[in-house]
Structure formats: structure tokens, C-alpha cells
């Protein structure tokens, strides 16, 4: 593979010891939830569909495909397997904290499709359950106490972020 002669990105990455982009983090995430069925399983469980046969009916997915996706999502701590019957053994699948953290991703995908795909009409309004107000999705800065859009975001070295508390962040 030929190496680029433009070293400006390489020099910046080398100066801090690792790349500044999130390609590796995105690739790892997609290896867990990056296919159609995995993200649809997460969506279904978020909506309360938790048992194998219910997931089959809800998604119209083949049994072996669902079994493989559930196994991977459990192995990566997106779902947890909880017994609900002993004889024969039967399980339901519940979202872990990591699985629940995917809900903004699902909302963003729904919003994107409604805005950018032709002939996609909203079928469900996403609302704040306690008051019924339709959801607006935005980025939030806890220091400035304000919301903002994607144009106000830039990538910096994780340990250089001002006021950053990365204790719950996934490694990049």
C-alpha cells in the first residue's frame, strides 16, 4: 500500500501518540451493532419485546439469525439473558446500561430517515413520557449549560478535553 506524501495528519497524530479521529471506535461499535438485525433487535427490546419467539414475530427474522445476534449482543454486554421459565429453560433479553445508551443512536437514525430519505413519513412521534412533549435531540454542554448542533463539535485528544469526566466513556 502506498503511503501518502501529505504528512500533516500523520505528524499531528504522532505528536500526541495516537490518531485524533474516532475511526477505531466506530469500527469496534459497528462490529457489535452495525448490521440491520442487531440494531433492530436493540430497538425491539427497547420497545419491550424481550422473548425469542416475540422477537421472531416482531422482526420477521430467521431463527438462526436471531440466535446469532442475541448471542453476540449478550457477549458484548448490550443485552443480558434473564430466565423466566425453568422447565424447559426459557429466557428473555433485557438491555444493559450499555444497551440503553444506544437509544439516542436509534432516535438519530429515525430522525435522519424522516428528514433525508424520500417518501418516509413519520409513523411514531417520540415524546417525553411524563409530559407528552415531542422529543428534540441535541448535544449538551454541561459546562456552558447549552445545547448545540454538530457544527460546534471538534475532536481533541481525550485526555486534553477541558472539564472532561471520562469515567463512563468507552475507550476510543
Number of C-alpha atoms within 10 A of each C-alpha: 3 4 6 7 7 8 10 9 11 14 12 13 15 12 10 10 10 11 18 17 14 10 11 12 13 12 11 12 12 13 11 17 20 13 11 8 16 20 19 17 25 27 19 16 21 17 9 14 21 20 17 17 13 15 21 17 11 13 15 10 15 10 13 9 13 20 14 12 20 22 15 17 23 18 12 14 16 22 24 20 19 13 11 12 10 8 6 6 8 13 16 19 24 21 22 14 12 13 20 17 12 17 14 12 12 16 15 13 12 16 15 11 14 15 13 9 9 8 9 11 10 12 8 7 10 15 12 11 9 6 7 10 11 11 12 10 13 12 12 12 9 10 9 7 7 10 12 12 10 8 6 8 9 7 9 12 13 14 10 8 11 9 9 11 10 11 7 6 8 8 9 14
